[in-house]
Amino acid sequence: MAKRQSGKVLNLVVWLTGVIVSLAVGFAMVGGTLTLPWWLGGDTVSMIAGWVVVVTTLVSAVLALLNQ
């Protein structure tokens, strides 16, 4: 029993870390801290990609919580 519970806690920690990192990267792209080189579209594509990351992360987090 203890092993199964520790596995659930570890899965939660890993999942939460992924959500936090995804949101940090997404908001950094939206804010202009992280950008793409000009040949990949530059600031505009970076901002759009940042919003895609933020929105999909939030949607997936809500769906994962509702699934539990």
Secondary structure, DSSP 8 states (H G I E B T S, - for coil): -HHHHHHHHHHHHHHHHHHHHHHHHHHHHHHTSS---GGGTHHHHHHHHHHHHHHHHHHHHHHHHHH-
